[in-house]
């Protein structure tokens, strides 16, 4: 998304070091964006993402930012630094997320709190900070990574489902708040995507999961990144408050 000044657009991808976040950084680098890559602790992976972006676009600016999205002070410092480094923010992708899956009887309150802190509070904090910048700019795109689990629920994922359903509620609410400022807010709801997050399953379990998916395969991070990049593009200028499943038909 370019504004009227035609300056190079800037995107912040939270959790950009690995998985869907990394593929998203690469999709934006390919589209000519400068990319701010956020990560929690895995600096090597974040550096690798930035290097892969540079390989795609040697002219672009690709920096890494360590920050826990659940920490209000850290998020404040992150957005201040991005303002200093880039002077603007055109697109925010709220991708950082964790799971602590278990049946509710076995879920400790602190595990529930950890998932809500990163997957829900983190999205709230980043949207609040980005919204402030984007309202002033009078343009912007916010894209939240929810989940098919936030739409349908899933046994053993009560905490995660609560956070991801909450993200959908926040997406629709903020779309209504910021529409008049030319800021769109949308979400994607990935299905079963092959990343570190889903690596715990063995090949047999993955094959079984594929059978419930009409397109008969697990998704790739690139499948999701392409839709995120679309939602940031001029072609999606009149879409806001929507949740786009990227799940091979799993949620039908
Ligand atoms: P992943 O491979 O486990 O990567 C998680 C990313 O989030 C990493 O970059 C990690 O940074 C970062 N992160 C975690 N906690 C953070 C925090 N507190 N602050 C900042 N960054 C943090 O996950 P993924 O599968 O790509 O998932 C990405 C998003 O898609 C998540 O929101 C997830 O819930 C959602 N999703 C995934 C699937 C799936 O099947 N994989 C399905 C639906 C939705 P470090 O590298 O520094 O640890």
py3Dmol code that shows the C-alpha trace and the ligand (Angstrom):
import py3Dmol

protein = """\
ATOM      1  CA  UNK A   1       0.000   0.000   0.000  1.00  0.00           C
ATOM      2  CA  UNK A   2       1.469   3.372  -1.044  1.00  0.00           C
ATOM      3  CA  UNK A   3       0.226   6.714   0.199  1.00  0.00           C
ATOM      4  CA  UNK A   4       0.110   9.825  -1.967  1.00  0.00           C
ATOM      5  CA  UNK A   5       3.786  10.686  -1.289  1.00  0.00           C
ATOM      6  CA  UNK A   6       4.966   7.531  -3.103  1.00  0.00           C
ATOM      7  CA  UNK A   7       7.554   6.921  -0.362  1.00  0.00           C
ATOM      8  CA  UNK A   8       8.654   3.318   0.195  1.00  0.00           C
ATOM      9  CA  UNK A   9       5.965   1.698   2.352  1.00  0.00           C
ATOM     10  CA  UNK A  10       6.900   0.183   5.698  1.00  0.00           C
ATOM     11  CA  UNK A  11       5.473  -2.957   7.314  1.00  0.00           C
ATOM     12  CA  UNK A  12       5.974  -4.301  10.836  1.00  0.00           C
ATOM     13  CA  UNK A  13       5.527  -8.060  11.164  1.00  0.00           C
ATOM     14  CA  UNK A  14       5.331  -9.315  14.753  1.00  0.00           C
ATOM     15  CA  UNK A  15       6.832 -12.773  15.161  1.00  0.00           C
ATOM     16  CA  UNK A  16       8.607 -12.297  11.840  1.00  0.00           C
ATOM     17  CA  UNK A  17      11.527 -14.552  12.692  1.00  0.00           C
ATOM     18  CA  UNK A  18       9.913 -17.877  11.830  1.00  0.00           C
ATOM     19  CA  UNK A  19       6.994 -19.668  10.143  1.00  0.00           C
ATOM     20  CA  UNK A  20       4.103 -17.621   8.785  1.00  0.00           C
ATOM     21  CA  UNK A  21       5.756 -14.392  10.000  1.00  0.00           C
ATOM     22  CA  UNK A  22       8.939 -15.060   8.045  1.00  0.00           C
ATOM     23  CA  UNK A  23       7.032 -15.922   4.857  1.00  0.00           C
ATOM     24  CA  UNK A  24       5.054 -12.703   5.343  1.00  0.00           C
ATOM     25  CA  UNK A  25       8.245 -10.627   5.673  1.00  0.00           C
ATOM     26  CA  UNK A  26       9.517 -12.168   2.422  1.00  0.00           C
ATOM     27  CA  UNK A  27       6.227 -11.492   0.604  1.00  0.00           C
ATOM     28  CA  UNK A  28       6.409  -7.812   1.593  1.00  0.00           C
ATOM     29  CA  UNK A  29      10.114  -7.563   0.689  1.00  0.00           C
ATOM     30  CA  UNK A  30       9.249  -8.957  -2.739  1.00  0.00           C
ATOM     31  CA  UNK A  31       6.480  -6.352  -3.064  1.00  0.00           C
ATOM     32  CA  UNK A  32       8.993  -3.530  -2.427  1.00  0.00           C
ATOM     33  CA  UNK A  33       8.301  -2.777   1.236  1.00  0.00           C
ATOM     34  CA  UNK A  34      10.807  -1.937   3.933  1.00  0.00           C
ATOM     35  CA  UNK A  35      10.263  -4.546   6.642  1.00  0.00           C
ATOM     36  CA  UNK A  36      10.596  -4.300  10.425  1.00  0.00           C
ATOM     37  CA  UNK A  37      10.998  -7.858  11.714  1.00  0.00           C
ATOM     38  CA  UNK A  38       9.881  -8.335  15.324  1.00  0.00           C
ATOM     39  CA  UNK A  39      10.822 -11.410  17.348  1.00  0.00           C
ATOM     40  CA  UNK A  40      10.660 -12.603  20.955  1.00  0.00           C
ATOM     41  CA  UNK A  41      14.054 -14.201  21.577  1.00  0.00           C
ATOM     42  CA  UNK A  42      15.297 -16.078  18.545  1.00  0.00           C
ATOM     43  CA  UNK A  43      17.748 -13.487  17.198  1.00  0.00           C
ATOM     44  CA  UNK A  44      19.452 -15.879  14.781  1.00  0.00           C
ATOM     45  CA  UNK A  45      16.145 -16.696  13.090  1.00  0.00           C
ATOM     46  CA  UNK A  46      15.246 -12.995  12.913  1.00  0.00           C
ATOM     47  CA  UNK A  47      18.632 -12.215  11.311  1.00  0.00           C
ATOM     48  CA  UNK A  48      18.004 -15.000   8.784  1.00  0.00           C
ATOM     49  CA  UNK A  49      14.625 -13.490   7.886  1.00  0.00           C
ATOM     50  CA  UNK A  50      16.186 -10.051   7.382  1.00  0.00           C
ATOM     51  CA  UNK A  51      19.001 -11.548   5.266  1.00  0.00           C
ATOM     52  CA  UNK A  52      16.496 -13.435   3.096  1.00  0.00           C
ATOM     53  CA  UNK A  53      14.557 -10.173   2.606  1.00  0.00           C
ATOM     54  CA  UNK A  54      17.773  -8.388   1.592  1.00  0.00           C
ATOM     55  CA  UNK A  55      18.510 -11.130  -0.940  1.00  0.00           C
ATOM     56  CA  UNK A  56      15.119 -10.478  -2.536  1.00  0.00           C
ATOM     57  CA  UNK A  57      15.461  -6.678  -2.508  1.00  0.00           C
ATOM     58  CA  UNK A  58      19.005  -5.325  -1.979  1.00  0.00           C
ATOM     59  CA  UNK A  59      17.652  -1.741  -2.040  1.00  0.00           C
ATOM     60  CA  UNK A  60      15.218  -2.312   0.835  1.00  0.00           C
ATOM     61  CA  UNK A  61      15.669  -1.630   4.564  1.00  0.00           C
ATOM     62  CA  UNK A  62      15.220  -4.649   6.793  1.00  0.00           C
ATOM     63  CA  UNK A  63      15.780  -4.336  10.554  1.00  0.00           C
ATOM     64  CA  UNK A  64      15.120  -6.702  13.432  1.00  0.00           C
ATOM     65  CA  UNK A  65      13.484  -5.667  16.734  1.00  0.00           C
ATOM     66  CA  UNK A  66      13.405  -7.802  19.836  1.00  0.00           C
ATOM     67  CA  UNK A  67      10.219  -7.142  21.839  1.00  0.00           C
ATOM     68  CA  UNK A  68       7.712  -9.197  23.782  1.00  0.00           C
ATOM     69  CA  UNK A  69       4.365  -8.118  22.314  1.00  0.00           C
ATOM     70  CA  UNK A  70       2.643  -8.880  25.629  1.00  0.00           C
ATOM     71  CA  UNK A  71       4.754  -6.249  27.432  1.00  0.00           C
ATOM     72  CA  UNK A  72       3.243  -2.752  27.175  1.00  0.00           C
ATOM     73  CA  UNK A  73       6.560  -0.942  27.764  1.00  0.00           C
ATOM     74  CA  UNK A  74       8.357  -3.109  25.210  1.00  0.00           C
ATOM     75  CA  UNK A  75       5.640  -2.453  22.606  1.00  0.00           C
ATOM     76  CA  UNK A  76       5.816   1.273  23.316  1.00  0.00           C
ATOM     77  CA  UNK A  77       9.595   1.223  22.813  1.00  0.00           C
ATOM     78  CA  UNK A  78       9.209  -0.883  19.638  1.00  0.00           C
ATOM     79  CA  UNK A  79       6.871   1.594  17.949  1.00  0.00           C
ATOM     80  CA  UNK A  80       9.006   4.572  19.059  1.00  0.00           C
ATOM     81  CA  UNK A  81      12.042   2.904  17.500  1.00  0.00           C
ATOM     82  CA  UNK A  82      10.193   2.188  14.261  1.00  0.00           C
ATOM     83  CA  UNK A  83       9.084   5.829  14.094  1.00  0.00           C
ATOM     84  CA  UNK A  84      12.721   6.894  14.606  1.00  0.00           C
ATOM     85  CA  UNK A  85      14.123   4.412  12.089  1.00  0.00           C
ATOM     86  CA  UNK A  86      11.500   4.623   9.325  1.00  0.00           C
ATOM     87  CA  UNK A  87       9.400   7.700  10.142  1.00  0.00           C
ATOM     88  CA  UNK A  88       6.170   5.922   9.221  1.00  0.00           C
ATOM     89  CA  UNK A  89       4.199   2.681   9.391  1.00  0.00           C
ATOM     90  CA  UNK A  90       1.903   1.662   6.550  1.00  0.00           C
ATOM     91  CA  UNK A  91       1.070  -1.923   7.502  1.00  0.00           C
ATOM     92  CA  UNK A  92       1.027  -3.844  10.782  1.00  0.00           C
ATOM     93  CA  UNK A  93       0.802  -7.640  10.694  1.00  0.00           C
ATOM     94  CA  UNK A  94      -0.037  -9.055  14.131  1.00  0.00           C
ATOM     95  CA  UNK A  95       1.356 -12.529  13.669  1.00  0.00           C
ATOM     96  CA  UNK A  96       3.231 -13.345  16.921  1.00  0.00           C
ATOM     97  CA  UNK A  97       1.567 -16.222  18.721  1.00  0.00           C
ATOM     98  CA  UNK A  98       2.039 -19.174  21.023  1.00  0.00           C
ATOM     99  CA  UNK A  99       0.058 -22.250  22.052  1.00  0.00           C
ATOM    100  CA  UNK A 100      -0.185 -24.110  25.363  1.00  0.00           C
ATOM    101  CA  UNK A 101      -2.613 -26.793  24.237  1.00  0.00           C
ATOM    102  CA  UNK A 102      -4.292 -29.100  26.709  1.00  0.00           C
ATOM    103  CA  UNK A 103      -7.715 -30.310  27.781  1.00  0.00           C
ATOM    104  CA  UNK A 104      -9.287 -27.760  30.113  1.00  0.00           C
ATOM    105  CA  UNK A 105      -8.995 -30.088  33.101  1.00  0.00           C
ATOM    106  CA  UNK A 106      -5.230 -30.124  32.591  1.00  0.00           C
ATOM    107  CA  UNK A 107      -4.802 -26.453  31.667  1.00  0.00           C
ATOM    108  CA  UNK A 108      -3.144 -24.420  34.397  1.00  0.00           C
ATOM    109  CA  UNK A 109      -4.431 -20.857  34.871  1.00  0.00           C
ATOM    110  CA  UNK A 110      -0.890 -19.582  34.168  1.00  0.00           C
ATOM    111  CA  UNK A 111      -0.875 -21.362  30.794  1.00  0.00           C
ATOM    112  CA  UNK A 112      -4.231 -19.753  29.949  1.00  0.00           C
ATOM    113  CA  UNK A 113      -2.792 -16.356  30.981  1.00  0.00           C
ATOM    114  CA  UNK A 114       0.345 -16.843  28.862  1.00  0.00           C
ATOM    115  CA  UNK A 115      -1.671 -17.573  25.715  1.00  0.00           C
ATOM    116  CA  UNK A 116      -4.031 -14.648  26.316  1.00  0.00           C
ATOM    117  CA  UNK A 117      -1.045 -12.359  27.029  1.00  0.00           C
ATOM    118  CA  UNK A 118       0.747 -13.042  23.739  1.00  0.00           C
ATOM    119  CA  UNK A 119      -2.100 -13.915  21.379  1.00  0.00           C
ATOM    120  CA  UNK A 120      -4.736 -11.391  22.547  1.00  0.00           C
ATOM    121  CA  UNK A 121      -3.139  -8.665  24.696  1.00  0.00           C
ATOM    122  CA  UNK A 122      -0.184  -8.506  22.291  1.00  0.00           C
ATOM    123  CA  UNK A 123      -2.529  -7.830  19.371  1.00  0.00           C
ATOM    124  CA  UNK A 124      -4.365  -5.193  21.427  1.00  0.00           C
ATOM    125  CA  UNK A 125      -1.138  -3.397  22.398  1.00  0.00           C
ATOM    126  CA  UNK A 126       0.260  -3.365  18.863  1.00  0.00           C
ATOM    127  CA  UNK A 127      -3.051  -2.258  17.310  1.00  0.00           C
ATOM    128  CA  UNK A 128      -3.291   0.573  19.852  1.00  0.00           C
ATOM    129  CA  UNK A 129       0.213   1.816  19.051  1.00  0.00           C
ATOM    130  CA  UNK A 130      -0.133   1.381  15.269  1.00  0.00           C
ATOM    131  CA  UNK A 131      -3.625   2.886  15.257  1.00  0.00           C
ATOM    132  CA  UNK A 132      -2.223   6.070  16.777  1.00  0.00           C
ATOM    133  CA  UNK A 133       0.390   6.397  13.999  1.00  0.00           C
ATOM    134  CA  UNK A 134      -2.004   5.411  11.217  1.00  0.00           C
ATOM    135  CA  UNK A 135      -4.749   7.823  12.319  1.00  0.00           C
ATOM    136  CA  UNK A 136      -2.239  10.658  12.086  1.00  0.00           C
ATOM    137  CA  UNK A 137      -1.055   9.445   8.669  1.00  0.00           C
ATOM    138  CA  UNK A 138      -4.688   9.035   7.596  1.00  0.00           C
ATOM    139  CA  UNK A 139      -3.903   5.725   6.017  1.00  0.00           C
ATOM    140  CA  UNK A 140      -2.865   2.259   7.100  1.00  0.00           C
ATOM    141  CA  UNK A 141      -3.579  -1.453   7.080  1.00  0.00           C
ATOM    142  CA  UNK A 142      -3.756  -3.760  10.066  1.00  0.00           C
ATOM    143  CA  UNK A 143      -3.845  -7.495   9.433  1.00  0.00           C
ATOM    144  CA  UNK A 144      -4.309  -9.880  12.357  1.00  0.00           C
ATOM    145  CA  UNK A 145      -3.455 -13.560  12.270  1.00  0.00           C
ATOM    146  CA  UNK A 146      -6.326 -15.365  13.971  1.00  0.00           C
ATOM    147  CA  UNK A 147      -7.042 -19.074  13.394  1.00  0.00           C
ATOM    148  CA  UNK A 148      -9.676 -21.489  12.200  1.00  0.00           C
ATOM    149  CA  UNK A 149      -9.763 -22.469  15.888  1.00  0.00           C
ATOM    150  CA  UNK A 150     -11.077 -18.983  16.731  1.00  0.00           C
ATOM    151  CA  UNK A 151     -13.982 -19.609  14.347  1.00  0.00           C
ATOM    152  CA  UNK A 152     -14.792 -23.250  15.132  1.00  0.00           C
ATOM    153  CA  UNK A 153     -13.191 -24.034  18.508  1.00  0.00           C
ATOM    154  CA  UNK A 154     -11.146 -27.192  19.031  1.00  0.00           C
ATOM    155  CA  UNK A 155     -10.918 -29.773  21.785  1.00  0.00           C
ATOM    156  CA  UNK A 156      -7.719 -29.199  23.749  1.00  0.00           C
ATOM    157  CA  UNK A 157      -7.382 -25.579  22.667  1.00  0.00           C
ATOM    158  CA  UNK A 158      -9.702 -23.623  24.964  1.00  0.00           C
ATOM    159  CA  UNK A 159      -7.102 -20.918  25.758  1.00  0.00           C
ATOM    160  CA  UNK A 160      -5.950 -20.551  22.165  1.00  0.00           C
ATOM    161  CA  UNK A 161      -9.548 -20.488  20.859  1.00  0.00           C
ATOM    162  CA  UNK A 162     -10.444 -17.770  23.379  1.00  0.00           C
ATOM    163  CA  UNK A 163      -7.510 -15.623  22.253  1.00  0.00           C
ATOM    164  CA  UNK A 164      -8.079 -16.171  18.529  1.00  0.00           C
ATOM    165  CA  UNK A 165     -11.858 -15.554  18.764  1.00  0.00           C
ATOM    166  CA  UNK A 166     -11.021 -12.411  20.744  1.00  0.00           C
ATOM    167  CA  UNK A 167      -8.751 -11.270  17.918  1.00  0.00           C
ATOM    168  CA  UNK A 168     -11.705 -11.529  15.532  1.00  0.00           C
ATOM    169  CA  UNK A 169     -13.854  -9.390  17.851  1.00  0.00           C
ATOM    170  CA  UNK A 170     -11.103  -6.778  18.115  1.00  0.00           C
ATOM    171  CA  UNK A 171     -10.598  -6.811  14.329  1.00  0.00           C
ATOM    172  CA  UNK A 172     -14.256  -6.000  13.643  1.00  0.00           C
ATOM    173  CA  UNK A 173     -14.421  -3.371  16.396  1.00  0.00           C
ATOM    174  CA  UNK A 174     -11.285  -1.538  15.309  1.00  0.00           C
ATOM    175  CA  UNK A 175     -12.396  -1.662  11.661  1.00  0.00           C
ATOM    176  CA  UNK A 176     -15.440   0.348  12.775  1.00  0.00           C
ATOM    177  CA  UNK A 177     -13.295   2.781  14.811  1.00  0.00           C
ATOM    178  CA  UNK A 178     -10.676   3.489  12.154  1.00  0.00           C
ATOM    179  CA  UNK A 179     -12.576   3.247   8.861  1.00  0.00           C
ATOM    180  CA  UNK A 180     -13.122   6.996   8.650  1.00  0.00           C
ATOM    181  CA  UNK A 181      -9.359   7.516   8.966  1.00  0.00           C
ATOM    182  CA  UNK A 182      -8.718   5.360   5.907  1.00  0.00           C
ATOM    183  CA  UNK A 183      -7.307   2.511   7.984  1.00  0.00           C
ATOM    184  CA  UNK A 184      -8.546  -1.013   7.236  1.00  0.00           C
ATOM    185  CA  UNK A 185      -8.422  -3.809   9.797  1.00  0.00           C
ATOM    186  CA  UNK A 186      -8.801  -7.425   8.695  1.00  0.00           C
ATOM    187  CA  UNK A 187      -7.863 -10.903   9.869  1.00  0.00           C
ATOM    188  CA  UNK A 188      -6.793 -14.160   8.310  1.00  0.00           C
ATOM    189  CA  UNK A 189      -7.811 -17.464   9.871  1.00  0.00           C
ATOM    190  CA  UNK A 190      -5.213 -20.071   8.901  1.00  0.00           C
ATOM    191  CA  UNK A 191      -6.015 -23.758   9.169  1.00  0.00           C
ATOM    192  CA  UNK A 192      -3.280 -26.339   9.641  1.00  0.00           C
ATOM    193  CA  UNK A 193      -0.030 -24.722   8.464  1.00  0.00           C
ATOM    194  CA  UNK A 194       3.342 -26.482   8.532  1.00  0.00           C
ATOM    195  CA  UNK A 195       5.572 -24.497  10.908  1.00  0.00           C
ATOM    196  CA  UNK A 196       7.469 -25.036  14.168  1.00  0.00           C
ATOM    197  CA  UNK A 197       4.102 -24.553  15.932  1.00  0.00           C
ATOM    198  CA  UNK A 198       2.635 -27.679  14.346  1.00  0.00           C
ATOM    199  CA  UNK A 199       5.881 -29.677  14.194  1.00  0.00           C
ATOM    200  CA  UNK A 200       4.971 -31.751  17.259  1.00  0.00           C
ATOM    201  CA  UNK A 201       2.697 -33.946  15.112  1.00  0.00           C
ATOM    202  CA  UNK A 202       4.274 -36.956  13.392  1.00  0.00           C
ATOM    203  CA  UNK A 203       3.787 -37.760   9.693  1.00  0.00           C
ATOM    204  CA  UNK A 204       0.918 -40.163  10.407  1.00  0.00           C
ATOM    205  CA  UNK A 205      -0.973 -37.503  12.364  1.00  0.00           C
ATOM    206  CA  UNK A 206      -0.314 -34.961   9.610  1.00  0.00           C
ATOM    207  CA  UNK A 207      -1.617 -37.362   6.960  1.00  0.00           C
ATOM    208  CA  UNK A 208      -4.751 -37.940   9.080  1.00  0.00           C
ATOM    209  CA  UNK A 209      -5.238 -34.174   9.436  1.00  0.00           C
ATOM    210  CA  UNK A 210      -4.941 -33.724   5.655  1.00  0.00           C
ATOM    211  CA  UNK A 211      -7.874 -36.070   5.139  1.00  0.00           C
ATOM    212  CA  UNK A 212     -10.217 -33.567   6.835  1.00  0.00           C
ATOM    213  CA  UNK A 213      -9.045 -30.812   4.485  1.00  0.00           C
ATOM    214  CA  UNK A 214     -10.904 -30.566   1.135  1.00  0.00           C
ATOM    215  CA  UNK A 215      -7.689 -29.507  -0.653  1.00  0.00           C
ATOM    216  CA  UNK A 216      -6.102 -32.627   0.866  1.00  0.00           C
ATOM    217  CA  UNK A 217      -2.863 -31.103   2.101  1.00  0.00           C
ATOM    218  CA  UNK A 218      -1.542 -29.053   4.972  1.00  0.00           C
ATOM    219  CA  UNK A 219      -0.972 -25.367   4.275  1.00  0.00           C
ATOM    220  CA  UNK A 220       2.383 -23.670   3.816  1.00  0.00           C
ATOM    221  CA  UNK A 221       3.441 -20.371   5.397  1.00  0.00           C
ATOM    222  CA  UNK A 222       3.467 -18.946   1.857  1.00  0.00           C
ATOM    223  CA  UNK A 223      -0.231 -19.838   1.427  1.00  0.00           C
ATOM    224  CA  UNK A 224      -1.013 -17.503   4.334  1.00  0.00           C
ATOM    225  CA  UNK A 225       1.557 -14.812   3.482  1.00  0.00           C
ATOM    226  CA  UNK A 226       0.043 -14.333   0.020  1.00  0.00           C
ATOM    227  CA  UNK A 227      -3.370 -13.510   1.481  1.00  0.00           C
ATOM    228  CA  UNK A 228      -1.846 -11.151   4.053  1.00  0.00           C
ATOM    229  CA  UNK A 229       0.032  -9.328   1.270  1.00  0.00           C
ATOM    230  CA  UNK A 230      -3.213  -9.119  -0.720  1.00  0.00           C
ATOM    231  CA  UNK A 231      -5.018  -7.516   2.248  1.00  0.00           C
ATOM    232  CA  UNK A 232      -2.267  -4.878   2.362  1.00  0.00           C
ATOM    233  CA  UNK A 233      -2.463  -4.201  -1.383  1.00  0.00           C
ATOM    234  CA  UNK A 234      -4.425  -1.531  -3.236  1.00  0.00           C
ATOM    235  CA  UNK A 235      -6.661  -4.321  -4.587  1.00  0.00           C
ATOM    236  CA  UNK A 236      -8.028  -4.774  -1.040  1.00  0.00           C
ATOM    237  CA  UNK A 237      -8.698  -1.070  -0.395  1.00  0.00           C
ATOM    238  CA  UNK A 238     -12.457  -1.603   0.111  1.00  0.00           C
ATOM    239  CA  UNK A 239     -12.204  -4.626   2.428  1.00  0.00           C
ATOM    240  CA  UNK A 240     -12.371  -4.051   6.180  1.00  0.00           C
ATOM    241  CA  UNK A 241     -13.526  -5.948   9.272  1.00  0.00           C
ATOM    242  CA  UNK A 242     -13.309  -9.281   7.460  1.00  0.00           C
ATOM    243  CA  UNK A 243     -11.886 -12.644   8.436  1.00  0.00           C
ATOM    244  CA  UNK A 244     -10.466 -14.621   5.530  1.00  0.00           C
ATOM    245  CA  UNK A 245     -10.011 -18.350   6.189  1.00  0.00           C
ATOM    246  CA  UNK A 246      -6.796 -19.732   4.642  1.00  0.00           C
ATOM    247  CA  UNK A 247      -7.359 -23.351   5.450  1.00  0.00           C
ATOM    248  CA  UNK A 248      -7.803 -25.450   2.303  1.00  0.00           C
ATOM    249  CA  UNK A 249     -11.519 -25.565   3.049  1.00  0.00           C
ATOM    250  CA  UNK A 250     -11.096 -27.040   6.552  1.00  0.00           C
ATOM    251  CA  UNK A 251     -13.713 -24.737   8.135  1.00  0.00           C
ATOM    252  CA  UNK A 252     -16.463 -25.396   5.575  1.00  0.00           C
TER     253      UNK A 252
END
"""
ligand_1 = """\
48
LIG
P 5.891 -20.245 14.973
O 6.534 -20.896 13.806
O 5.856 -20.931 16.290
O 6.505 -18.773 15.141
C 6.030 -17.944 16.167
C 6.595 -16.566 15.998
O 6.034 -15.716 17.012
C 8.106 -16.520 16.177
O 8.616 -15.562 15.284
C 8.281 -16.056 17.636
O 9.499 -15.359 17.858
C 7.108 -15.101 17.736
N 6.661 -14.846 19.111
C 6.172 -15.737 20.007
N 5.865 -15.115 21.169
C 6.169 -13.807 20.982
C 6.090 -12.654 21.803
N 5.617 -12.709 23.065
N 6.505 -11.458 21.292
C 6.976 -11.370 20.028
N 7.075 -12.419 19.207
C 6.675 -13.627 19.677
O 4.340 -19.922 14.655
P 3.497 -19.960 13.291
O 2.915 -21.312 13.124
O 4.248 -19.320 12.185
O 2.278 -19.024 13.732
C 2.232 -17.647 13.448
C 0.832 -17.159 13.776
O -0.123 -17.913 13.028
C 0.445 -17.337 15.244
O -0.337 -16.245 15.667
C -0.391 -18.594 15.224
O -1.293 -18.657 16.305
C -1.098 -18.448 13.905
N -1.618 -19.694 13.339
C -0.783 -20.727 13.054
C -1.319 -21.887 12.537
C -0.464 -23.079 12.203
O -1.041 -24.140 11.857
N 0.849 -22.994 12.238
C -2.691 -21.999 12.315
C -3.506 -20.922 12.606
C -2.953 -19.763 13.122
P 10.881 -16.169 18.233
O 11.344 -16.798 16.937
O 11.793 -15.106 18.726
O 10.505 -17.186 19.264
"""
view = py3Dmol.view(width=600, height=400)
view.addModel(protein, "pdb")
view.setStyle({"model": 0}, {"cartoon": {"style": "trace"}})
view.addModel(ligand_1, "xyz")
view.setStyle({"model": 1}, {"stick": {}})
view.zoomTo()
view.show()
